[in-house]
């Protein structure tokens, strides 16, 4: 980046120190470069001017021309607003400003002609425009950006200080007209020719102030392609370097432990999908480089068995294995499942969590270093400094998005030679998100449920059906089945009227009284041993109904549970709803998921519930979730900063992402070190790009 683009925003004409500080706090804009890359979120065609009588409240953004008059401030302190009238030969509308009205009033002149641009609204049977942009018609005629106008995100605090989208537009225009502005090309001529891309500088100019809509589409494509290309190039280079730098542990043998389990102790036949994934893992671990593989599988698809058989491969070659889960409930579940599956084999399995006693921990530490433990299952307790393996050969991380990069790195550093890493998730990840979050990992998908499983029937019901639902639950219990009842809150909130756990538990105890029925309760505020006690009661079948929060979202495996009732289902995200539904349907009997909801729902909530009723396919649900919520709220990426995309959209730009990844892969196949003279622009920009977040790295 050149010195001009690195200049702090305070030095741009019209900004100054105070506004620069506000832009920094509100939009994280620090330099001229940051401002240029604060892209419009949409453009409006302002070539048409409407007559006032043509305006209707349901119209999108429009533009009218008229004489401004009757400027006045109404309301008392705290509710003040600026109101003006705009008249043309066909009628009059009111213009209203709630923020920054003192600054706006000083900048306007009565009885002058203005172009007013904004969204028409209806108030008291009259059309008005709230917070319109006003321009002098003569000035507008000389400004190309007022024909296809960019709209920029800005906050309420900015508007109160007189910094609106129009101000941002003017500052960007000032920058683009500055003769000192230079922008180096970041792509090779070959890539630009192959994809018919605009030059970088032209794309930046046109995305802000397009000459026409066709060239705007070209500018968007160029900048989105570049953004995806550098993300994918970085991920793929990590992958290449990992293979080059880390020889990894060679697990060449398939021996007694694996074969004995497969032929004598496996309680069911593997699905074709499980066999395919095991084969992919087998090819990785015997290849001589460190495996870094992501295994995606919908709830109940059999990932744990695949993980166990992968660990048995490790044991057959004289190495230890570990499995790390994000919660004690899930770690306990894995430990119970694995111990049960290998109970008749000479496999030494131990559990290490925060609840493990100090004495037991000391024994585990010593046995682990002595090589007397084959498989260690646990939570983040596995990455504590006192935990040292004799020879760790494979590390399995379940629901890995719940662990930070540093936590995973500490697990990886438990060995002198890097262990193979298998990452598992029961949260299906849309293809575009997987390519971006985990593009440096090889990916396997278990896309087949075990034989004999019946699809879960999902139905939507309202409070008016509650007595009928209770009757259905009693009928299921009479057949020996068990029920989950999940609530979004632990206790009542004054602001939110959702059904809550405490009230729900008390009501269920009255509806399902002892001794005929047993109702248990589990939530996040309980101590670990209390939760475990209640969970074990439910697992043993001593409890008919388990009332819970989303603490049971992952890892709970009770084949006898046939009904999942989700209260206030409209308040849950799609991914959560799908995970909760996956707690049932694990036995041979028909299972049900009942979504209880209010009649009053947002449009997005209606779409979520409709999607849940229509499909059990986790990948379809994940795609719908991505479109509804956007990538920033999925997989913890909003918190990690991983998906700080400036212009590209993972939900909408799947084709561009695929093209960018294929292009990056072809480039590295041809020139892995980017040493070719024609790739010098890519290598130079890649060095600048290293400041980007650590995309999906396991190590």
Number of C-alpha atoms within 10 A of each C-alpha: 11 11 10 14 19 13 15 17 25 18 13 17 10 13 18 13 13 9 17 21 16 18 23 14 12 14 15 14 20 19 21 22 20 18 20 19 16 18 19 19 11 12 19 16 16 16 11 9 13 11 16 20 13 10 19 15 15 10 11 12 14 20 22 22 22 23 18 24 18 12 19 12 17 11 9 8 7 7 8 15 18 21 20 18 18 26 20 16 11 10 12 19 20 20 22 20 19 17 19 20 21 17 12 14 17 8 8 15 13 15 14 12 20 23 20 24 21 18 19 24 17 12 11 6 8 13 18 26 22 17 20 19 16 19 18 13 15 11 9 15 12 10 13 12 22 17 20 19 21 22 18 18 13 15 13 13 14 19 17 16 16 18 19 21 18 17 15 22 19 13 18 21 17 13 18 18 10 9 7 11 15 14 16 13 15 19 22 15 15 11 15 15 10 9 14 13 19 19 18 19 15 14 22 22 18 21 25 28 24 24 15 12 14 9 16 21 14 18 25 20 22 23 21 20 24 20 18 24 23 22 25 27 23 19 24 20 17 17 17 15 11 18 16 11 10 15 15 20 23 18 23 16 16 16 14 13 20 20 15 14 18 15 9 10 15 14 10 9 11 17 16 14 19 24 14 15 19 18 12 15 23 18 14 19 26 17 15 16 20 25 27 25 22 24 22 24 25 24 25 20 22 20 21 15 18 19 22 23 18 21 25 27 26 30 25 18 17 15 22 25 26 25 24 28 27 18 20 22 21 23 23 21 18 25 21 14 16 19 18 10 16 18 13 11 13 9 17 13 19 17 24 24 20 15 12 14 10 10 8 11 19 14 10 21 16 17 17 22 14 13 15 16 21 24 28 21 24 26 22 20 19 24 19 12 10 12 18 21 24 17 20 28 28 29 26 25 25 28 21 21 20 13 16 14 17 12 15 20 14 16 26 21 15 21 15 9 16 22 30 26 24 25 23 24 19 24 22 23 26 20 16 22 21 17 22 20 23 21 24 26 24 17 19 19 19 21 17 15 21 17 11 10 15 15 16 22 18 20 16 15 17 15 14 11 10 12 11 12 17 14 11 13 21 19 12 18 18 11 9 13 20 26 24 27 21 28 26 19 20 18 14 14 11 6 6 9 10 19 21 21 24 17 12 18 20 12 12 18 15 9 13 18 12 10 6 7 16 18 21 20 22 23 20 13 10 11 11 14 11 14 18 16 13 17 21 13 15 24 17 10 17 15 19 25 27 24 22 26 22 19 18 22 18 21 24 19 20 18 17 21 28 26 28 26 23 26 27 21 26 25 18 18 17 25 22 15 22 25 21 23 27 25 25 28 27 25 17 13 18 15 25 20 26 21 22 23 22 15 12 9 13 11 8 13 19 14 17 23 23 13 17 24 17 12 16 18 16 24 19 16 24 21 18 19 23 23 14 16 14 16 23 18 13 19 18 16 15 14 11 16 14 18 23 14 15 14 18 20 18 24 19 13 15 15 11 21 26 18 15 24 23 14 19 23 18 12 16 15 11 11 12 15 13 17 11 11 10 13 19 16 16 18 19 15 16 17 9 10 13 11 8 14 14 16 21 19 20 23 17
